[in-house]
Amino acid sequence: MQRHEKTMLIFLLKHLAYGLTGGLIFGLALLYYDIAQIRSLALRSDNPFLVIGLLFFGLFVTFGSVGMGVGIMSQGKDEY
């Protein structure tokens, strides 16, 4: 792997980590404050681990993609 490829991969992974952290915090806040009774519904279901896992999977995909997108889109801005 060439140096510029490694630099870009590290850049993307860093922004992915920012997005995943945001998704984790948002998901934990949803469950902690029981917004829209998500925690109550999940814990009353037959398989609460699956429900919570799917919730976090969706949040990680969404927030991780947004984090990487923001990183990529910020590359084209002009510095004054």
N, CA, C and O atoms as CSV, one atom per row, in Angstrom:
chain,resi,resn,atom,element,x,y,z
A,1,MET,N,N,0.847,-1.179,0.000
A,1,MET,CA,C,0.000,0.000,0.000
A,1,MET,C,C,0.893,1.243,0.000
A,1,MET,O,O,1.826,1.358,0.794
A,2,GLN,N,N,0.588,2.153,-0.895
A,2,GLN,CA,C,1.391,3.357,-1.005
A,2,GLN,C,C,1.038,4.337,0.113
A,2,GLN,O,O,0.002,4.218,0.766
A,3,ARG,N,N,1.920,5.299,0.312
A,3,ARG,CA,C,1.771,6.230,1.419
A,3,ARG,C,C,0.486,7.052,1.316
A,3,ARG,O,O,-0.204,7.217,2.322
A,4,HIS,N,N,0.140,7.571,0.140
A,4,HIS,CA,C,-1.056,8.396,0.015
A,4,HIS,C,C,-2.327,7.573,0.221
A,4,HIS,O,O,-3.327,8.094,0.714
A,5,GLU,N,N,-2.296,6.299,-0.150
A,5,GLU,CA,C,-3.446,5.424,0.102
A,5,GLU,C,C,-3.629,5.173,1.596
A,5,GLU,O,O,-4.747,5.176,2.109
A,6,LYS,N,N,-2.526,4.959,2.269
A,6,LYS,CA,C,-2.578,4.726,3.717
A,6,LYS,C,C,-3.063,5.974,4.447
A,6,LYS,O,O,-3.844,5.876,5.393
A,7,THR,N,N,-2.604,7.147,4.011
A,7,THR,CA,C,-3.032,8.406,4.622
A,7,THR,C,C,-4.532,8.615,4.460
A,7,THR,O,O,-5.212,9.021,5.402
A,8,MET,N,N,-5.042,8.340,3.277
A,8,MET,CA,C,-6.474,8.515,3.020
A,8,MET,C,C,-7.301,7.502,3.787
A,8,MET,O,O,-8.377,7.836,4.282
A,9,LEU,N,N,-6.820,6.270,3.895
A,9,LEU,CA,C,-7.528,5.252,4.652
A,9,LEU,C,C,-7.601,5.619,6.126
A,9,LEU,O,O,-8.645,5.447,6.755
A,10,ILE,N,N,-6.516,6.119,6.679
A,10,ILE,CA,C,-6.517,6.561,8.074
A,10,ILE,C,C,-7.467,7.734,8.258
A,10,ILE,O,O,-8.173,7.809,9.264
A,11,PHE,N,N,-7.491,8.648,7.300
A,11,PHE,CA,C,-8.406,9.785,7.334
A,11,PHE,C,C,-9.858,9.304,7.380
A,11,PHE,O,O,-10.647,9.791,8.191
A,12,LEU,N,N,-10.212,8.351,6.514
A,12,LEU,CA,C,-11.574,7.833,6.478
A,12,LEU,C,C,-11.921,7.062,7.747
A,12,LEU,O,O,-13.028,7.197,8.268
A,13,LEU,N,N,-11.000,6.265,8.242
A,13,LEU,CA,C,-11.258,5.511,9.475
A,13,LEU,C,C,-11.441,6.428,10.679
A,13,LEU,O,O,-12.240,6.141,11.570
A,14,LYS,N,N,-10.695,7.536,10.700
A,14,LYS,CA,C,-10.848,8.499,11.794
A,14,LYS,C,C,-12.242,9.117,11.760
A,14,LYS,O,O,-12.890,9.249,12.799
A,15,HIS,N,N,-12.705,9.497,10.569
A,15,HIS,CA,C,-14.037,10.077,10.463
A,15,HIS,C,C,-15.128,9.033,10.694
A,15,HIS,O,O,-16.198,9.358,11.210
A,16,LEU,N,N,-14.866,7.797,10.319
A,16,LEU,CA,C,-15.803,6.722,10.627
A,16,LEU,C,C,-15.926,6.552,12.138
A,16,LEU,O,O,-17.028,6.363,12.653
A,17,ALA,N,N,-14.805,6.618,12.849
A,17,ALA,CA,C,-14.833,6.499,14.308
A,17,ALA,C,C,-15.623,7.640,14.946
A,17,ALA,O,O,-16.342,7.424,15.921
A,18,TYR,N,N,-15.496,8.847,14.406
A,18,TYR,CA,C,-16.292,9.970,14.908
A,18,TYR,C,C,-17.785,9.686,14.735
A,18,TYR,O,O,-18.581,9.924,15.644
A,19,GLY,N,N,-18.152,9.181,13.569
A,19,GLY,CA,C,-19.549,8.870,13.314
A,19,GLY,C,C,-20.068,7.746,14.198
A,19,GLY,O,O,-21.186,7.824,14.709
A,20,LEU,N,N,-19.271,6.708,14.381
A,20,LEU,CA,C,-19.683,5.601,15.242
A,20,LEU,C,C,-19.845,6.043,16.684
A,20,LEU,O,O,-20.749,5.583,17.381
A,21,THR,N,N,-18.977,6.928,17.130
A,21,THR,CA,C,-19.098,7.462,18.493
A,21,THR,C,C,-20.382,8.269,18.633
A,21,THR,O,O,-21.086,8.152,19.636
A,22,GLY,N,N,-20.686,9.082,17.634
A,22,GLY,CA,C,-21.932,9.841,17.652
A,22,GLY,C,C,-23.144,8.933,17.664
A,22,GLY,O,O,-24.103,9.198,18.390
A,23,GLY,N,N,-23.126,7.863,16.876
A,23,GLY,CA,C,-24.222,6.904,16.856
A,23,GLY,C,C,-24.382,6.188,18.178
A,23,GLY,O,O,-25.505,5.947,18.623
A,24,LEU,N,N,-23.273,5.843,18.812
A,24,LEU,CA,C,-23.319,5.184,20.114
A,24,LEU,C,C,-23.920,6.102,21.169
A,24,LEU,O,O,-24.774,5.684,21.950
A,25,ILE,N,N,-23.475,7.346,21.189
A,25,ILE,CA,C,-23.998,8.306,22.172
A,25,ILE,C,C,-25.482,8.553,21.942
A,25,ILE,O,O,-26.257,8.609,22.897
A,26,PHE,N,N,-25.886,8.702,20.680
A,26,PHE,CA,C,-27.291,8.928,20.367
A,26,PHE,C,C,-28.140,7.719,20.766
A,26,PHE,O,O,-29.215,7.881,21.343
A,27,GLY,N,N,-27.667,6.521,20.464
A,27,GLY,CA,C,-28.400,5.307,20.824
A,27,GLY,C,C,-28.523,5.124,22.319
A,27,GLY,O,O,-29.583,4.750,22.821
A,28,LEU,N,N,-27.437,5.388,23.038
A,28,LEU,CA,C,-27.499,5.283,24.496
A,28,LEU,C,C,-28.442,6.318,25.094
A,28,LEU,O,O,-29.141,6.035,26.066
A,29,ALA,N,N,-28.463,7.515,24.517
A,29,ALA,CA,C,-29.396,8.543,24.991
A,29,ALA,C,C,-30.840,8.128,24.707
A,29,ALA,O,O,-31.719,8.348,25.541
A,30,LEU,N,N,-31.094,7.533,23.543
A,30,LEU,CA,C,-32.440,7.040,23.235
A,30,LEU,C,C,-32.895,6.020,24.269
A,30,LEU,O,O,-34.031,6.066,24.741
A,31,LEU,N,N,-32.008,5.106,24.616
A,31,LEU,CA,C,-32.372,4.066,25.570
A,31,LEU,C,C,-32.444,4.607,26.996
A,31,LEU,O,O,-33.341,4.235,27.751
A,32,TYR,N,N,-31.528,5.464,27.366
A,32,TYR,CA,C,-31.503,5.986,28.740
A,32,TYR,C,C,-32.743,6.821,29.042
A,32,TYR,O,O,-33.376,6.643,30.083
A,33,TYR,N,N,-33.089,7.727,28.138
A,33,TYR,CA,C,-34.237,8.604,28.363
A,33,TYR,C,C,-35.553,7.965,27.904
A,33,TYR,O,O,-36.617,8.564,28.061
A,34,ASP,N,N,-35.487,6.768,27.344
A,34,ASP,CA,C,-36.655,6.015,26.898
A,34,ASP,C,C,-37.530,6.848,25.966
A,34,ASP,O,O,-38.750,6.907,26.116
A,35,ILE,N,N,-36.878,7.486,25.010
A,35,ILE,CA,C,-37.577,8.330,24.040
A,35,ILE,C,C,-38.473,7.450,23.181
A,35,ILE,O,O,-38.033,6.434,22.644
A,36,ALA,N,N,-39.734,7.851,23.056
A,36,ALA,CA,C,-40.762,7.117,22.303
A,36,ALA,C,C,-40.918,5.689,22.826
A,36,ALA,O,O,-41.329,4.798,22.082
A,37,GLN,N,N,-40.598,5.472,24.074
A,37,GLN,CA,C,-40.698,4.169,24.743
A,37,GLN,C,C,-39.932,3.065,24.004
A,37,GLN,O,O,-40.345,1.905,23.999
A,38,ILE,N,N,-38.820,3.440,23.385
A,38,ILE,CA,C,-38.027,2.453,22.635
A,38,ILE,C,C,-37.440,1.411,23.583
A,38,ILE,O,O,-37.492,0.215,23.296
A,39,ARG,N,N,-36.884,1.851,24.702
A,39,ARG,CA,C,-36.304,0.896,25.652
A,39,ARG,C,C,-37.375,-0.030,26.213
A,39,ARG,O,O,-37.162,-1.238,26.320
A,40,SER,N,N,-38.516,0.530,26.570
A,40,SER,CA,C,-39.599,-0.283,27.122
A,40,SER,C,C,-40.075,-1.326,26.123
A,40,SER,O,O,-40.265,-2.491,26.475
A,41,LEU,N,N,-40.265,-0.910,24.884
A,41,LEU,CA,C,-40.703,-1.844,23.849
A,41,LEU,C,C,-39.643,-2.909,23.577
A,41,LEU,O,O,-39.970,-4.083,23.402
A,42,ALA,N,N,-38.390,-2.505,23.541
A,42,ALA,CA,C,-37.318,-3.455,23.254
A,42,ALA,C,C,-37.196,-4.494,24.364
A,42,ALA,O,O,-37.021,-5.681,24.089
A,43,LEU,N,N,-37.288,-4.054,25.610
A,43,LEU,CA,C,-37.120,-4.983,26.719
A,43,LEU,C,C,-38.331,-5.902,26.897
A,43,LEU,O,O,-38.205,-6.980,27.478
A,44,ARG,N,N,-39.487,-5.494,26.411
A,44,ARG,CA,C,-40.681,-6.348,26.490
A,44,ARG,C,C,-40.793,-7.308,25.320
A,44,ARG,O,O,-41.659,-8.183,25.330
A,45,SER,N,N,-39.954,-7.172,24.326
A,45,SER,CA,C,-40.037,-8.053,23.163
A,45,SER,C,C,-39.496,-9.439,23.524
A,45,SER,O,O,-38.901,-9.636,24.583
A,46,ASP,N,N,-39.718,-10.387,22.621
A,46,ASP,CA,C,-39.247,-11.757,22.852
A,46,ASP,C,C,-37.728,-11.865,22.800
A,46,ASP,O,O,-37.137,-12.715,23.465
A,47,ASN,N,N,-37.103,-11.003,22.012
A,47,ASN,CA,C,-35.651,-11.050,21.847
A,47,ASN,C,C,-35.083,-9.629,21.942
A,47,ASN,O,O,-34.808,-9.004,20.918
A,48,PRO,N,N,-34.906,-9.116,23.167
A,48,PRO,CA,C,-34.477,-7.717,23.314
A,48,PRO,C,C,-33.076,-7.445,22.769
A,48,PRO,O,O,-32.807,-6.337,22.305
A,49,PHE,N,N,-32.179,-8.430,22.817
A,49,PHE,CA,C,-30.828,-8.199,22.312
A,49,PHE,C,C,-30.824,-7.995,20.804
A,49,PHE,O,O,-30.042,-7.198,20.285
A,50,LEU,N,N,-31.695,-8.711,20.101
A,50,LEU,CA,C,-31.805,-8.538,18.659
A,50,LEU,C,C,-32.345,-7.149,18.323
A,50,LEU,O,O,-31.843,-6.488,17.414
A,51,VAL,N,N,-33.355,-6.713,19.047
A,51,VAL,CA,C,-33.955,-5.398,18.801
A,51,VAL,C,C,-32.941,-4.290,19.041
A,51,VAL,O,O,-32.795,-3.388,18.217
A,52,ILE,N,N,-32.245,-4.356,20.159
A,52,ILE,CA,C,-31.256,-3.324,20.487
A,52,ILE,C,C,-30.067,-3.405,19.528
A,52,ILE,O,O,-29.517,-2.378,19.133
A,53,GLY,N,N,-29.672,-4.620,19.156
A,53,GLY,CA,C,-28.588,-4.781,18.187
A,53,GLY,C,C,-28.929,-4.180,16.836
A,53,GLY,O,O,-28.091,-3.526,16.214
A,54,LEU,N,N,-30.151,-4.395,16.380
A,54,LEU,CA,C,-30.578,-3.818,15.105
A,54,LEU,C,C,-30.679,-2.299,15.190
A,54,LEU,O,O,-30.363,-1.601,14.226
A,55,LEU,N,N,-31.115,-1.789,16.330
A,55,LEU,CA,C,-31.153,-0.332,16.528
A,55,LEU,C,C,-29.755,0.259,16.381
A,55,LEU,O,O,-29.555,1.225,15.645
A,56,PHE,N,N,-28.796,-0.325,17.081
A,56,PHE,CA,C,-27.437,0.202,17.029
A,56,PHE,C,C,-26.782,-0.038,15.673
A,56,PHE,O,O,-25.982,0.785,15.227
A,57,PHE,N,N,-27.101,-1.135,15.016
A,57,PHE,CA,C,-26.560,-1.376,13.679
A,57,PHE,C,C,-27.009,-0.267,12.723
A,57,PHE,O,O,-26.199,0.280,11.974
A,58,GLY,N,N,-28.284,0.053,12.754
A,58,GLY,CA,C,-28.791,1.125,11.902
A,58,GLY,C,C,-28.170,2.470,12.224
A,58,GLY,O,O,-27.837,3.242,11.325
A,59,LEU,N,N,-28.014,2.748,13.517
A,59,LEU,CA,C,-27.397,4.015,13.924
A,59,LEU,C,C,-25.931,4.070,13.504
A,59,LEU,O,O,-25.454,5.114,13.058
A,60,PHE,N,N,-25.212,2.954,13.644
A,60,PHE,CA,C,-23.800,2.937,13.268
A,60,PHE,C,C,-23.627,3.140,11.768
A,60,PHE,O,O,-22.738,3.874,11.338
A,61,VAL,N,N,-24.475,2.491,10.969
A,61,VAL,CA,C,-24.381,2.658,9.516
A,61,VAL,C,C,-24.671,4.109,9.140
A,61,VAL,O,O,-23.951,4.708,8.341
A,62,THR,N,N,-25.731,4.667,9.721
A,62,THR,CA,C,-26.131,6.029,9.380
A,62,THR,C,C,-25.098,7.053,9.837
A,62,THR,O,O,-24.634,7.864,9.036
A,63,PHE,N,N,-24.739,7.025,11.104
A,63,PHE,CA,C,-23.818,8.020,11.640
A,63,PHE,C,C,-22.402,7.821,11.102
A,63,PHE,O,O,-21.688,8.798,10.878
A,64,GLY,N,N,-21.987,6.573,10.890
A,64,GLY,CA,C,-20.669,6.328,10.301
A,64,GLY,C,C,-20.581,6.870,8.889
A,64,GLY,O,O,-19.566,7.450,8.504
A,65,SER,N,N,-21.643,6.682,8.113
A,65,SER,CA,C,-21.666,7.211,6.743
A,65,SER,C,C,-21.648,8.730,6.742
A,65,SER,O,O,-20.966,9.346,5.923
A,66,VAL,N,N,-22.394,9.332,7.653
A,66,VAL,CA,C,-22.401,10.794,7.740
A,66,VAL,C,C,-21.021,11.306,8.132
A,66,VAL,O,O,-20.544,12.289,7.565
A,67,GLY,N,N,-20.376,10.656,9.090
A,67,GLY,CA,C,-19.034,11.074,9.501
A,67,GLY,C,C,-18.034,11.000,8.363
A,67,GLY,O,O,-17.230,11.914,8.177
A,68,MET,N,N,-18.080,9.916,7.601
A,68,MET,CA,C,-17.170,9.796,6.464
A,68,MET,C,C,-17.533,10.793,5.370
A,68,MET,O,O,-16.646,11.354,4.727
A,69,GLY,N,N,-18.817,11.018,5.152
A,69,GLY,CA,C,-19.244,11.988,4.140
A,69,GLY,C,C,-18.807,13.393,4.469
A,69,GLY,O,O,-18.376,14.143,3.592
A,70,VAL,N,N,-18.918,13.754,5.746
A,70,VAL,CA,C,-18.468,15.088,6.164
A,70,VAL,C,C,-16.965,15.225,5.947
A,70,VAL,O,O,-16.490,16.269,5.499
A,71,GLY,N,N,-16.222,14.177,6.264
A,71,GLY,CA,C,-14.776,14.217,6.046
A,71,GLY,C,C,-14.417,14.383,4.587
A,71,GLY,O,O,-13.529,15.164,4.245
A,72,ILE,N,N,-15.111,13.646,3.719
A,72,ILE,CA,C,-14.827,13.726,2.289
A,72,ILE,C,C,-15.229,15.086,1.737
A,72,ILE,O,O,-14.480,15.699,0.977
A,73,MET,N,N,-16.410,15.556,2.119
A,73,MET,CA,C,-16.891,16.841,1.590
A,73,MET,C,C,-16.076,18.020,2.103
A,73,MET,O,O,-16.022,19.064,1.454
A,74,SER,N,N,-15.446,17.864,3.253
A,74,SER,CA,C,-14.640,18.971,3.785
A,74,SER,C,C,-13.306,19.098,3.059
A,74,SER,O,O,-12.604,20.092,3.241
A,75,GLN,N,N,-12.945,18.124,2.248
A,75,GLN,CA,C,-11.688,18.181,1.510
A,75,GLN,C,C,-11.686,19.262,0.445
A,75,GLN,O,O,-10.620,19.767,0.093
A,76,GLY,N,N,-12.855,19.633,-0.081
A,76,GLY,CA,C,-12.915,20.580,-1.179
A,76,GLY,C,C,-13.075,22.028,-0.768
A,76,GLY,O,O,-13.181,22.898,-1.633
A,77,LYS,N,N,-13.095,22.318,0.528
A,77,LYS,CA,C,-13.326,23.703,0.933
A,77,LYS,C,C,-12.057,24.534,0.762
A,77,LYS,O,O,-10.938,24.040,0.906
A,78,ASP,N,N,-12.268,25.814,0.449
A,78,ASP,CA,C,-11.150,26.730,0.289
A,78,ASP,C,C,-10.724,27.282,1.633
A,78,ASP,O,O,-11.559,27.631,2.468
A,79,GLU,N,N,-9.443,27.358,1.831
A,79,GLU,CA,C,-8.886,27.939,3.060
A,79,GLU,C,C,-8.496,29.383,2.788
A,79,GLU,O,O,-7.745,29.656,1.852
A,80,TYR,N,N,-8.988,30.292,3.583
A,80,TYR,CA,C,-8.657,31.705,3.406
A,80,TYR,C,C,-7.728,32.177,4.478
A,80,TYR,O,O,-7.340,33.345,4.489
